[in-house]
Amino acid sequence: MPGTRRATVDDVRRAPLFRRFGAEDLERLAAVSTVRSWCHGTTLFDEGDPADHFLVVTAGRIKVFKVTPGGRNLILEIFGPGDPVGAVAVYEERPYPATAEALEDAEAVAIPRSDFFRLLDSHPTLVRGLLLAMTRRLVELTVRLAELTGGRVETRIARLFLKLAEDVGRRGDGGVFIPLSLSRQELADLTGTSIETCIRIMSRWGKEGVVRTDREGFTVLDRDVLLELAAG
């Protein structure tokens, strides 16, 4: 079970989803919210579970994945601080369409669906901000699914590292450091390939000075090569 504590206004304010809320609205939202924490590898929810809470990540990273008919995990997205997880399912009051797991120790603000919609009913102008945020997520997911099913494997892996470098990368030793420790299996799951293929490509990239695997993440050493590969 996740650890739980009462949410503060600062916890809620971190989420871009609630940027349109004024001080009083933030206080009302914090009053009905909690902060849940999960250890690395812990499941937040399973595919098919009822979506009864809005979850907004405040620390750590969460992976959302589906299990294919063949029994292989297919990672759809990685969510970080400020990102809503499963918001569309909660909004539509339907079961979660995928499983979420803590990729590292993580926290999220949890808002009961009934309380959140009561606040929206009282403040209709906030609905537009919520819908815009969820629409952006739907577009990103559509693009993500297209990337997973199209192009060569090396092209998909190159696009993944370019996206991670843009989202969470920072300038480091000779390149852009991505502070995200992903196993070869997780990289394979993210790009819809086998672990053997992923190992082969990452090993070659390491020898060629394209992407280096570090103890706590990866360093993109040659972005130009990745851009060329990503072009397909």
C-alpha positions as CSV (number, residue, x, y, z in Angstrom):
1,M,0.0,0.0,0.0
2,P,1.3,3.5,-0.7
3,G,2.2,5.9,2.1
4,T,-0.4,8.7,2.5
5,R,-0.3,12.2,4.0
6,R,-2.6,15.2,3.8
7,A,-1.8,17.5,0.8
8,T,-0.7,21.1,1.2
9,V,-1.5,24.1,-1.0
10,D,2.2,23.9,-2.2
11,D,1.7,20.3,-3.3
12,V,-1.4,21.2,-5.4
13,R,0.2,24.3,-6.8
14,R,3.0,22.3,-8.4
15,A,0.6,20.7,-11.0
16,P,0.2,22.7,-14.3
17,L,-3.2,21.1,-14.4
18,F,-4.3,23.5,-11.7
19,R,-2.6,26.7,-12.7
20,R,-5.9,28.4,-13.3
21,F,-6.9,27.9,-9.7
22,G,-6.8,31.0,-7.4
23,A,-5.5,30.9,-3.8
24,E,-8.9,30.0,-2.4
25,D,-9.5,27.3,-4.9
26,L,-6.1,25.8,-4.2
27,E,-7.0,25.7,-0.5
28,R,-10.3,24.0,-1.2
29,L,-8.6,21.4,-3.4
30,A,-5.8,20.8,-0.9
31,A,-8.5,20.2,1.8
32,V,-9.9,17.2,-0.1
33,S,-6.5,15.9,-1.4
34,T,-3.8,13.5,-0.1
35,V,-0.3,12.9,-1.2
36,R,0.5,9.2,-1.9
37,S,4.0,7.8,-2.2
38,W,5.2,4.6,-3.8
39,C,8.5,2.8,-3.8
40,H,10.3,1.9,-7.0
41,G,8.5,-1.0,-8.7
42,T,5.2,-0.5,-6.9
43,T,2.0,-0.6,-8.9
44,L,-0.2,2.5,-8.7
45,F,-3.2,0.9,-10.4
46,D,-3.8,-2.0,-12.8
47,E,-5.5,-2.0,-16.1
48,G,-9.2,-2.4,-15.5
49,D,-9.2,-0.8,-12.0
50,P,-11.8,1.9,-11.3
51,A,-10.5,5.4,-12.0
52,D,-11.8,7.1,-8.9
53,H,-8.9,9.5,-8.1
54,F,-7.1,12.1,-10.2
55,L,-3.4,11.5,-9.7
56,V,-0.8,14.3,-10.4
57,V,2.8,13.4,-10.1
58,T,4.8,15.6,-7.7
59,A,8.1,13.6,-7.4
60,G,9.7,10.7,-9.2
61,R,8.6,9.1,-12.5
62,I,5.7,6.7,-13.4
63,K,5.6,4.4,-16.3
64,V,2.2,3.5,-17.9
65,F,2.1,0.3,-19.9
66,K,-0.1,-2.3,-21.5
67,V,0.5,-6.1,-21.7
68,T,0.3,-7.4,-25.3
69,P,-1.5,-10.6,-26.2
70,G,1.9,-12.2,-26.3
71,G,2.6,-11.3,-22.7
72,R,5.1,-8.5,-23.4
73,N,4.9,-5.1,-21.7
74,L,4.5,-2.1,-24.0
75,I,5.3,1.2,-22.2
76,L,3.0,3.9,-23.5
77,E,4.5,6.9,-21.6
78,I,6.7,8.0,-18.7
79,F,5.2,10.7,-16.5
80,G,7.2,13.1,-14.3
81,P,6.5,15.9,-11.8
82,G,3.5,18.0,-12.8
83,D,2.0,15.3,-15.1
84,P,-1.5,13.9,-14.6
85,V,-1.7,10.1,-14.7
86,G,-4.9,8.5,-16.0
87,A,-6.8,11.8,-16.1
88,V,-8.9,10.9,-19.2
89,A,-10.2,7.7,-17.6
90,V,-11.1,9.5,-14.4
91,Y,-12.8,12.3,-16.4
92,E,-14.8,9.8,-18.4
93,E,-15.5,7.6,-15.4
94,R,-14.3,4.4,-17.0
95,P,-11.6,1.9,-15.8
96,Y,-8.0,2.6,-16.3
97,P,-7.0,1.4,-19.8
98,A,-3.4,0.6,-18.8
99,T,-1.3,-0.2,-15.8
100,A,0.9,2.4,-13.9
101,E,4.0,1.5,-12.0
102,A,6.6,3.6,-10.1
103,L,9.8,3.7,-12.2
104,E,11.5,5.2,-9.2
105,D,10.4,6.3,-5.8
106,A,7.5,8.6,-6.5
107,E,4.7,10.8,-5.1
108,A,1.5,12.1,-6.5
109,V,-1.4,14.3,-5.3
110,A,-4.6,12.2,-5.2
111,I,-7.9,14.0,-5.6
112,P,-11.2,12.0,-5.2
113,R,-13.1,12.2,-8.5
114,S,-16.4,13.3,-6.7
115,D,-14.7,16.1,-4.8
116,F,-12.9,17.4,-7.9
117,F,-16.0,17.5,-10.0
118,R,-17.9,19.3,-7.3
119,L,-15.2,22.0,-7.4
120,L,-15.5,22.2,-11.2
121,D,-19.3,22.5,-11.0
122,S,-18.7,25.5,-8.7
123,H,-16.1,27.1,-10.9
124,P,-17.0,26.3,-14.6
125,T,-14.1,28.5,-16.0
126,L,-11.7,25.8,-14.7
127,V,-13.2,23.1,-17.0
128,R,-11.5,24.6,-20.1
129,G,-8.0,24.3,-18.5
130,L,-8.6,20.7,-17.5
131,L,-9.9,19.8,-21.0
132,L,-6.9,21.4,-22.7
133,A,-4.5,19.5,-20.5
134,M,-6.2,16.2,-21.2
135,T,-6.4,16.9,-24.9
136,R,-2.7,17.5,-25.0
137,R,-2.2,14.1,-23.4
138,L,-4.4,12.4,-25.9
139,V,-2.4,13.9,-28.8
140,E,0.9,12.8,-27.2
141,L,-0.4,9.3,-26.7
142,T,-1.6,9.1,-30.3
143,V,1.9,10.2,-31.5
144,R,3.5,7.8,-29.1
145,L,1.5,4.8,-30.4
146,A,2.4,5.8,-34.0
147,E,6.1,5.9,-33.1
148,L,5.9,2.5,-31.5
149,T,4.4,0.8,-34.5
150,G,6.2,2.6,-37.3
151,G,9.8,2.8,-38.6
152,R,12.9,0.7,-37.9
153,V,13.7,-0.2,-34.3
154,E,16.9,2.0,-34.3
155,T,14.8,4.9,-35.5
156,R,12.3,4.4,-32.6
157,I,15.1,4.2,-30.0
158,A,16.7,7.3,-31.4
159,R,13.4,9.2,-31.1
160,L,13.0,8.0,-27.6
161,F,16.4,9.3,-26.5
162,L,15.8,12.7,-28.3
163,K,12.5,13.0,-26.4
164,L,14.0,12.1,-23.1
165,A,16.9,14.5,-23.6
166,E,14.4,17.3,-24.4
167,D,12.1,16.5,-21.5
168,V,14.5,15.8,-18.7
169,G,18.1,16.2,-20.0
170,R,20.7,18.5,-18.7
171,R,24.1,19.4,-20.0
172,G,26.7,17.1,-18.5
173,D,30.1,15.4,-19.1
174,G,30.5,15.8,-22.9
175,G,26.8,15.7,-23.7
176,V,23.3,15.8,-22.4
177,F,22.7,13.6,-19.3
178,I,19.3,11.9,-18.9
179,P,18.9,11.2,-15.2
180,L,16.6,8.2,-15.7
181,S,17.9,4.7,-15.0
182,L,16.1,2.5,-17.4
183,S,16.9,-1.2,-17.8
184,R,17.4,-2.7,-21.3
185,Q,14.0,-4.4,-20.8
186,E,12.3,-1.1,-20.1
187,L,14.0,0.5,-23.1
188,A,12.7,-2.4,-25.2
189,D,9.2,-2.0,-23.8
190,L,9.3,1.7,-24.6
191,T,10.2,1.1,-28.2
192,G,8.2,-2.0,-28.9
193,T,11.2,-4.3,-29.6
194,S,13.0,-7.3,-28.0
195,I,15.5,-7.0,-25.2
196,E,18.1,-8.7,-27.5
197,T,17.7,-6.1,-30.2
198,C,17.9,-3.3,-27.6
199,I,21.1,-4.7,-26.1
200,R,22.7,-4.9,-29.5
201,I,21.8,-1.3,-30.5
202,M,22.8,0.2,-27.1
203,S,26.1,-1.7,-27.1
204,R,26.9,-0.4,-30.6
205,W,25.9,3.1,-29.7
206,G,28.2,3.0,-26.7
207,K,31.2,1.9,-28.7
208,E,30.5,4.5,-31.4
209,G,30.1,7.3,-28.9
210,V,26.4,8.0,-29.6
211,V,24.8,7.3,-26.3
212,R,26.7,6.2,-23.1
213,T,25.0,4.2,-20.4
214,D,25.9,5.7,-17.0
215,R,25.3,4.5,-13.5
216,E,22.3,6.7,-12.9
217,G,21.0,7.3,-16.5
218,F,22.3,7.9,-20.0
219,T,24.4,10.6,-21.7
220,V,23.6,11.6,-25.3
221,L,27.1,12.2,-26.7
222,D,26.2,12.7,-30.4
223,R,22.8,14.3,-30.9
224,D,23.4,14.8,-34.6
225,V,23.6,11.0,-35.2
226,L,20.4,10.5,-33.2
227,L,18.6,13.2,-35.3
228,E,19.8,11.4,-38.5
229,L,18.5,8.1,-37.3
230,A,15.3,9.6,-36.0
231,A,14.5,10.9,-39.5
232,G,14.2,7.3,-40.5
